[in-house]
Amino acid sequence: MKPSPKPPVVACPTCGAAVSWTAASRWKPFCSERCKMIDLGQWATERYRVPAEEQEPEDGAPPTQ
């Protein structure tokens, strides 16, 4: 019988703590609900942003402002 492979360990995005990637890790990839909520708060206050490029309108009309 083969030994089961060790589950991957990731770093919590908020505090850097080691988190086993298993079903028992309830808040993965975060180490706790607290770290999860801190991360959500960063998105809600727009401290985290996804970069985007402005796109030209498809119909050739000038952009509205």
N, CA, C and O atoms as a Tinker XYZ file with bonds, in Angstrom:
   260  protein
     1  N      0.849000   -1.181000    0.000000    73     2
     2  CA     0.000000    0.000000    0.000000    64     1     3
     3  C      0.892000    1.240000    0.000000    63     2     4     5
     4  O      1.835000    1.344000    0.784000    81     3
     5  N      0.578000    2.172000   -0.888000    73     3     6
     6  CA     1.341000    3.414000   -0.981000    64     5     7
     7  C      0.925000    4.365000    0.132000    63     6     8     9
     8  O     -0.258000    4.456000    0.460000    81     7
     9  N      1.877000    5.066000    0.708000    73     7    10
    10  CA     1.489000    6.107000    1.668000    64     9    11
    11  C      0.821000    7.257000    0.915000    63    10    12    13
    12  O      1.212000    7.587000   -0.204000    81    11
    13  N     -0.171000    7.852000    1.528000    73    11    14
    14  CA    -0.856000    8.967000    0.874000    64    13    15
    15  C      0.089000   10.162000    0.797000    63    14    16    17
    16  O      0.844000   10.432000    1.731000    81    15
    17  N      0.038000   10.871000   -0.327000    73    15    18
    18  CA     0.939000   12.033000   -0.471000    64    17    19
    19  C      0.553000   13.131000    0.506000    63    18    20    21
    20  O     -0.610000   13.282000    0.880000    81    19
    21  N      1.555000   13.887000    0.906000    73    19    22
    22  CA     1.297000   15.009000    1.806000    64    21    23
    23  C      0.508000   16.070000    1.060000    63    22    24    25
    24  O      0.780000   16.341000   -0.109000    81    23
    25  N     -0.474000   16.676000    1.733000    73    23    26
    26  CA    -1.218000   17.745000    1.061000    64    25    27
    27  C     -0.318000   18.971000    0.877000    63    26    28    29
    28  O      0.580000   19.214000    1.683000    81    27
    29  N     -0.564000   19.729000   -0.175000    73    27    30
    30  CA     0.239000   20.934000   -0.375000    64    29    31
    31  C      0.034000   21.918000    0.772000    63    30    32    33
    32  O     -1.035000   21.974000    1.379000    81    31
    33  N      1.047000   22.665000    1.045000    73    31    34
    34  CA     0.980000   23.707000    2.063000    64    33    35
    35  C      1.154000   25.042000    1.348000    63    34    36    37
    36  O      2.108000   25.229000    0.594000    81    35
    37  N      0.224000   25.971000    1.589000    73    35    38
    38  CA     0.284000   27.296000    0.977000    64    37    39
    39  C      0.423000   28.347000    2.066000    63    38    40    41
    40  O      0.145000   28.084000    3.236000    81    39
    41  N      0.848000   29.519000    1.680000    73    39    42
    42  CA     0.962000   30.636000    2.623000    64    41    43
    43  C     -0.344000   31.420000    2.612000    63    42    44    45
    44  O     -0.888000   31.705000    1.546000    81    43
    45  N     -0.846000   31.770000    3.784000    73    43    46
    46  CA    -2.041000   32.598000    3.898000    64    45    47
    47  C     -1.752000   33.925000    3.195000    63    46    48    49
    48  O     -0.741000   34.561000    3.493000    81    47
    49  N     -2.619000   34.361000    2.262000    73    47    50
    50  CA    -2.363000   35.612000    1.543000    64    49    51
    51  C     -2.314000   36.851000    2.441000    63    50    52    53
    52  O     -1.714000   37.861000    2.072000    81    51
    53  N     -2.937000   36.776000    3.608000    73    51    54
    54  CA    -2.987000   37.939000    4.491000    64    53    55
    55  C     -1.799000   38.010000    5.444000    63    54    56    57
    56  O     -1.133000   39.040000    5.547000    81    55
    57  N     -1.537000   36.887000    6.149000    73    55    58
    58  CA    -0.491000   36.937000    7.182000    64    57    59
    59  C      0.722000   36.073000    6.887000    63    58    60    61
    60  O      1.749000   36.205000    7.553000    81    59
    61  N      0.620000   35.186000    5.894000    73    59    62
    62  CA     1.757000   34.350000    5.531000    64    61    63
    63  C      1.869000   33.049000    6.301000    63    62    64    65
    64  O      2.826000   32.304000    6.089000    81    63
    65  N      0.921000   32.741000    7.197000    73    63    66
    66  CA     0.965000   31.494000    7.957000    64    65    67
    67  C      0.798000   30.303000    7.017000    63    66    68    69
    68  O      0.153000   30.406000    5.973000    81    67
    69  N      1.390000   29.168000    7.402000    73    67    70
    70  CA     1.283000   27.951000    6.592000    64    69    71
    71  C     -0.116000   27.355000    6.738000    63    70    72    73
    72  O     -0.635000   27.222000    7.847000    81    71
    73  N     -0.722000   26.997000    5.597000    73    71    74
    74  CA    -2.066000   26.425000    5.580000    64    73    75
    75  C     -2.014000   25.149000    4.749000    63    74    76    77
    76  O     -1.617000   25.178000    3.584000    81    75
    77  N     -2.420000   24.011000    5.356000    73    75    78
    78  CA    -2.503000   22.752000    4.608000    64    77    79
    79  C     -3.716000   22.797000    3.706000    63    78    80    81
    80  O     -4.804000   23.181000    4.136000    81    79
    81  N     -3.534000   22.408000    2.459000    73    79    82
    82  CA    -4.631000   22.441000    1.485000    64    81    83
    83  C     -5.395000   21.119000    1.592000    63    82    84    85
    84  O     -5.218000   20.209000    0.781000    81    83
    85  N     -6.264000   21.040000    2.633000    73    83    86
    86  CA    -7.075000   19.850000    2.867000    64    85    87
    87  C     -8.516000   20.270000    3.107000    63    86    88    89
    88  O     -8.811000   21.449000    3.302000    81    87
    89  N     -9.413000   19.283000    3.091000    73    87    90
    90  CA   -10.823000   19.559000    3.364000    64    89    91
    91  C    -11.015000   20.082000    4.785000    63    90    92    93
    92  O    -11.978000   20.801000    5.051000    81    91
    93  N    -10.125000   19.736000    5.689000    73    91    94
    94  CA   -10.229000   20.185000    7.075000    64    93    95
    95  C     -9.862000   21.665000    7.246000    63    94    96    97
    96  O    -10.217000   22.280000    8.251000    81    95
    97  N     -9.162000   22.225000    6.278000    73    95    98
    98  CA    -8.784000   23.646000    6.344000    64    97    99
    99  C     -9.975000   24.475000    5.870000    63    98   100   101
   100  O    -10.123000   24.743000    4.678000    81    99
   101  N    -10.796000   24.864000    6.792000    73    99   102
   102  CA   -12.079000   25.510000    6.484000    64   101   103
   103  C    -11.945000   26.816000    5.720000    63   102   104   105
   104  O    -12.779000   27.110000    4.863000    81   103
   105  N    -10.925000   27.602000    6.003000    73   103   106
   106  CA   -10.824000   28.948000    5.421000    64   105   107
   107  C     -9.796000   29.024000    4.303000    63   106   108   109
   108  O     -9.433000   30.126000    3.893000    81   107
   109  N     -9.311000   27.895000    3.794000    73   107   110
   110  CA    -8.247000   27.928000    2.790000    64   109   111
   111  C     -8.605000   28.830000    1.622000    63   110   112   113
   112  O     -9.765000   28.813000    1.212000    81   111
   113  N     -7.721000   29.594000    1.071000    73   111   114
   114  CA    -6.287000   29.597000    1.323000    64   113   115
   115  C     -5.887000   30.435000    2.534000    63   114   116   117
   116  O     -4.697000   30.602000    2.804000    81   115
   117  N     -6.862000   30.958000    3.259000    73   115   118
   118  CA    -6.570000   31.758000    4.450000    64   117   119
   119  C     -6.424000   30.843000    5.664000    63   118   120   121
   120  O     -6.937000   29.724000    5.664000    81   119
   121  N     -5.732000   31.312000    6.689000    73   119   122
   122  CA    -5.533000   30.505000    7.889000    64   121   123
   123  C     -6.711000   30.610000    8.848000    63   122   124   125
   124  O     -6.899000   29.741000    9.699000    81   123
   125  N     -7.511000   31.676000    8.714000    73   123   126
   126  CA    -8.624000   31.876000    9.641000    64   125   127
   127  C     -9.690000   32.764000    9.002000    63   126   128   129
   128  O     -9.470000   33.388000    7.964000    81   127
   129  N    -10.835000   32.798000    9.648000    73   127   130
   130  CA   -11.899000   33.685000    9.177000    64   129   131
   131  C    -11.448000   35.139000    9.258000    63   130   132   133
   132  O    -11.807000   35.948000    8.402000    81   131
   133  N    -10.668000   35.475000   10.276000    73   131   134
   134  CA   -10.171000   36.848000   10.442000    64   133   135
   135  C     -9.368000   37.283000    9.216000    63   134   136   137
   136  O     -9.599000   38.361000    8.670000    81   135
   137  N     -8.424000   36.440000    8.785000    73   135   138
   138  CA    -7.617000   36.785000    7.609000    64   137   139
   139  C     -8.483000   36.869000    6.363000    63   138   140   141
   140  O     -8.248000   37.722000    5.506000    81   139
   141  N     -9.469000   36.011000    6.247000    73   139   142
   142  CA   -10.381000   36.049000    5.104000    64   141   143
   143  C    -11.140000   37.377000    5.074000    63   142   144   145
   144  O    -11.279000   37.987000    4.014000    81   143
   145  N    -11.626000   37.822000    6.225000    73   143   146
   146  CA   -12.386000   39.067000    6.292000    64   145   147
   147  C    -11.502000   40.287000    6.055000    63   146   148   149
   148  O    -11.949000   41.272000    5.466000    81   147
   149  N    -10.260000   40.231000    6.506000    73   147   150
   150  CA    -9.320000   41.332000    6.227000    64   149   151
   151  C     -9.135000   41.462000    4.727000    63   150   152   153
   152  O     -9.162000   42.572000    4.195000    81   151
   153  N     -8.944000   40.338000    4.033000    73   151   154
   154  CA    -8.770000   40.356000    2.587000    64   153   155
   155  C    -10.018000   40.890000    1.894000    63   154   156   157
   156  O     -9.913000   41.697000    0.970000    81   155
   157  N    -11.187000   40.453000    2.324000    73   155   158
   158  CA   -12.437000   40.943000    1.741000    64   157   159
   159  C    -12.569000   42.448000    1.935000    63   158   160   161
   160  O    -13.008000   43.156000    1.029000    81   159
   161  N    -12.197000   42.935000    3.098000    73   159   162
   162  CA   -12.237000   44.372000    3.371000    64   161   163
   163  C    -11.317000   45.157000    2.447000    63   162   164   165
   164  O    -11.641000   46.275000    2.045000    81   163
   165  N    -10.166000   44.571000    2.107000    73   163   166
   166  CA    -9.242000   45.239000    1.180000    64   165   167
   167  C     -9.887000   45.402000   -0.193000    63   166   168   169
   168  O     -9.731000   46.442000   -0.832000    81   167
   169  N    -10.606000   44.385000   -0.647000    73   167   170
   170  CA   -11.305000   44.486000   -1.934000    64   169   171
   171  C    -12.447000   45.487000   -1.836000    63   170   172   173
   172  O    -12.647000   46.283000   -2.753000    81   171
   173  N    -13.197000   45.461000   -0.740000    73   171   174
   174  CA   -14.365000   46.332000   -0.585000    64   173   175
   175  C    -13.978000   47.814000   -0.554000    63   174   176   177
   176  O    -14.729000   48.662000   -1.037000    81   175
   177  N    -12.813000   48.123000    0.011000    73   175   178
   178  CA   -12.365000   49.515000    0.079000    64   177   179
   179  C    -11.520000   49.910000   -1.132000    63   178   180   181
   180  O    -10.945000   50.998000   -1.172000    81   179
   181  N    -11.453000   49.015000   -2.117000    73   179   182
   182  CA   -10.714000   49.222000   -3.363000    64   181   183
   183  C     -9.211000   49.411000   -3.160000    63   182   184   185
   184  O     -8.558000   50.072000   -3.968000    81   183
   185  N     -8.661000   48.844000   -2.100000    73   183   186
   186  CA    -7.200000   48.855000   -1.945000    64   185   187
   187  C     -6.571000   47.832000   -2.874000    63   186   188   189
   188  O     -5.431000   47.999000   -3.309000    81   187
   189  N     -7.310000   46.776000   -3.179000    73   187   190
   190  CA    -6.893000   45.812000   -4.198000    64   189   191
   191  C     -7.673000   46.157000   -5.453000    63   190   192   193
   192  O     -8.875000   46.415000   -5.396000    81   191
   193  N     -6.996000   46.161000   -6.567000    73   191   194
   194  CA    -7.655000   46.451000   -7.846000    64   193   195
   195  C     -7.085000   45.540000   -8.915000    63   194   196   197
   196  O     -5.918000   45.149000   -8.867000    81   195
   197  N     -7.915000   45.215000   -9.862000    73   195   198
   198  CA    -7.483000   44.450000  -11.015000    64   197   199
   199  C     -7.217000   45.449000  -12.134000    63   198   200   201
   200  O     -8.120000   46.190000  -12.523000    81   199
   201  N     -5.998000   45.482000  -12.656000    73   199   202
   202  CA    -5.700000   46.448000  -13.705000    64   201   203
   203  C     -6.520000   46.150000  -14.958000    63   202   204   205
   204  O     -6.749000   44.994000  -15.314000    81   203
   205  N     -6.948000   47.205000  -15.604000    73   203   206
   206  CA    -7.722000   47.058000  -16.831000    64   205   207
   207  C     -7.308000   48.144000  -17.812000    63   206   208   209
   208  O     -6.874000   49.228000  -17.424000    81   207
   209  N     -7.452000   47.832000  -19.066000    73   207   210
   210  CA    -7.164000   48.811000  -20.109000    64   209   211
   211  C     -8.485000   49.359000  -20.627000    63   210   212   213
   212  O     -9.467000   48.628000  -20.752000    81   211
   213  N     -8.499000   50.651000  -20.927000    73   211   214
   214  CA    -9.699000   51.249000  -21.498000    64   213   215
   215  C     -9.897000   50.680000  -22.888000    63   214   216   217
   216  O     -8.938000   50.511000  -23.641000    81   215
   217  N    -11.144000   50.383000  -23.228000    73   215   218
   218  CA   -11.445000   49.836000  -24.534000    64   217   219
   219  C    -12.237000   50.839000  -25.353000    63   218   220   221
   220  O    -13.056000   51.588000  -24.819000    81   219
   221  N    -11.987000   50.845000  -26.647000    73   219   222
   222  CA   -12.715000   51.711000  -27.559000    64   221   223
   223  C    -14.127000   51.145000  -27.737000    63   222   224   225
   224  O    -14.304000   49.927000  -27.784000    81   223
   225  N    -15.127000   52.019000  -27.835000    73   223   226
   226  CA   -16.478000   51.524000  -28.119000    64   225   227
   227  C    -16.500000   50.829000  -29.473000    63   226   228   229
   228  O    -15.832000   51.257000  -30.415000    81   227
   229  N    -17.275000   49.756000  -29.559000    73   227   230
   230  CA   -17.307000   48.981000  -30.792000    64   229   231
   231  C    -18.006000   49.706000  -31.940000    63   230   232   233
   232  O    -17.691000   49.447000  -33.101000    81   231
   233  N    -18.946000   50.607000  -31.648000    73   231   234
   234  CA   -19.696000   51.274000  -32.712000    64   233   235
   235  C    -18.999000   52.523000  -33.237000    63   234   236   237
   236  O    -19.543000   53.190000  -34.117000    81   235
   237  N    -17.827000   52.861000  -32.736000    73   235   238
   238  CA   -17.099000   54.022000  -33.204000    64   237   239
   239  C    -17.536000   55.328000  -32.579000    63   238   240   241
   240  O    -16.961000   56.370000  -32.893000    81   239
   241  N    -18.535000   55.314000  -31.701000    73   239   242
   242  CA   -19.005000   56.530000  -31.044000    64   241   243
   243  C    -17.986000   56.969000  -30.001000    63   242   244   245
   244  O    -17.320000   56.122000  -29.405000    81   243
   245  N    -17.849000   58.269000  -29.765000    73   243   246
   246  CA   -16.920000   58.744000  -28.735000    64   245   247
   247  C    -17.403000   58.281000  -27.355000    63   246   248   249
   248  O    -18.605000   58.146000  -27.125000    81   247
   249  N    -16.455000   58.039000  -26.440000    73   247   250
   250  CA   -16.852000   57.597000  -25.098000    64   249   251
   251  C    -17.628000   58.687000  -24.366000    63   250   252   253
   252  O    -17.350000   59.875000  -24.527000    81   251
   253  N    -18.585000   58.279000  -23.574000    73   251   254
   254  CA   -19.363000   59.242000  -22.774000    64   253   255
   255  C    -18.699000   59.411000  -21.429000    63   254   256   257
   256  O    -18.134000   58.470000  -20.872000    81   255
   257  N    -18.776000   60.632000  -20.913000    73   255   258
   258  CA   -18.178000   60.902000  -19.606000    64   257   259
   259  C    -19.138000   61.589000  -18.695000    63   258   260
   260  O    -18.796000   61.891000  -17.552000    81   259
